[in-house]
Amino acid sequence: MAGWLDDMERTKGVARDEGVETVSKFTRRVKTLLETGVNAGWIQGEVSNLRRQSSGHTYFVLKDAGAQLSCVLFRGDGDRQTVKLQDGQQVLLAGRISVYEARGQYQLIVRSIKEDGVGRLQREFEALKLRLAEEGLFDQAAKKSLPSLALKVGFVTSPTGAAVQDFARIMLRRGWRGKLTVIPAKVQGVGAAAEIASMIEWAVERGKFDVLVVGRGGGSLEDLWAFNEERLVRAVAACPIPVISAVGHEIDFTLSDFAADVRAETPSGAAELISSSYAKIRDRVEVARDGLVDSVAISLRNTRTTVGGLRDRLRLLRPRAQIEQGWLRRDELATRLRTGLASSMERSRHQLSRVQAAMAAQFPGRRIEFESHRLLSLWKRLQSVSPQATLNRGFVVMRDAQGRPVLKRTEIIDSDEYEAEFADGRVKMRPLGKKSL
């Protein structure tokens, strides 16, 4: 608490323009630090909240038991994927970290997707690996060391692939002055493993190489499968010339990698490995000097990193930080409680309204009211055709002395008396020519 009060006292005298950032500027600085300082690599988790927009972009959450990560797969990257995402799917994702400034939220921009499961090829890979390992093909004791100065290098690969171009460019850039021979072979598809094995045997028969490099660029497990076939693996293990396996990318492993004397992460890595001893001999003094400087710099940087980590950890353990985390948790729970209560009350109101409507439909008073309206309507119709209603419309009823209605003119007898009934009363009368009453 004392530290928190000290912080409050120090901020009282801070001017508006000293050490104060807008939200946008601060978020942009966080975005720069994350995007330039964090290498996401491959991330494993479960797909959740998958949403595909009409734009073709896909948004989802990658989660595990302890955390979750917002992810975006843009349309262009999604069209290149062979894995179709779905909720609950276990996957491996590769991409880069970015920050969506409008919400201040960091997210993973996905570039590549792999299913996190053991498929048929993977099972075959593991079974063959186990069998060959039991035979001793992968024993470290049987592996040969690379010559300190390799000047005759054979590269068994596709002559039209980008791998051989990258390999030659790096060798030249690093000042290597040996002889590189490209030994052409198919590196993918049916018969590729047999062709590469034959080229290795051909190179052994020539007997003029210090080192053999066997490899190709990256691809899927199916693309690299030739380097997992038994014939090629045995040819690599039996080769008397030191063999460097340089297949795919850093994350790709084949059985040829285990059988070779040395595994390079990529063809470019193999070029750096072969040319490194040449460069070391040429630049020994400079390397020793630079090594000392780098060692000191790395030591200082590691020390700073350690101190910074301890400082951050201490800051997180301060009572104020713990209290703030408690506040955040309390607010989150309160929000969830309010939302839950409101939703429950709304459901109850809707249910009550439905019950009230059902009860009202069965209430006797409604039926009585309906029948009363119907009876009133019938009474009005009856009244509209009653004799009094007819008189009210201007008609007159003529009756004889016995009170019977006179319906025709021929029924009138001159000697009789008659009575005319109007709407407002009755009048005695005689036919014309008779003396009035």
FENTA-V933637 format. One record per run of one state. SS is the DSSP state (@ for helix, = for strand, . for the rest). FROM is the first residue (numbers start at 1). TO is the last residue. If there is no record, write none. Layout:
# FENTA-V933637
ss	from	to
SS	FROM	TO
SS	FROM	TO
This chain:
# FENTA-V933637
ss	from	to
.	1	1
@	2	12
.	13	22
@	23	37
.	38	41
=	42	52
.	53	57
=	58	63
.	64	67
=	68	73
.	74	74
@	75	79
.	80	89
=	90	100
.	101	104
=	105	115
.	116	119
@	120	135
.	136	139
@	140	142
.	143	151
=	152	157
.	158	161
@	162	173
.	174	178
=	179	184
.	185	191
@	192	206
.	207	210
=	211	216
.	217	224
@	225	228
.	229	229
@	230	238
.	239	241
=	242	247
.	248	254
@	255	259
.	260	261
=	262	263
.	264	266
@	267	282
.	283	283
@	284	317
.	318	318
@	319	362
.	363	363
@	364	384
.	385	386
@	387	392
.	393	396
=	397	399
.	400	404
=	405	405
.	406	408
@	409	411
.	412	416
=	417	422
.	423	424
=	425	430
.	431	437
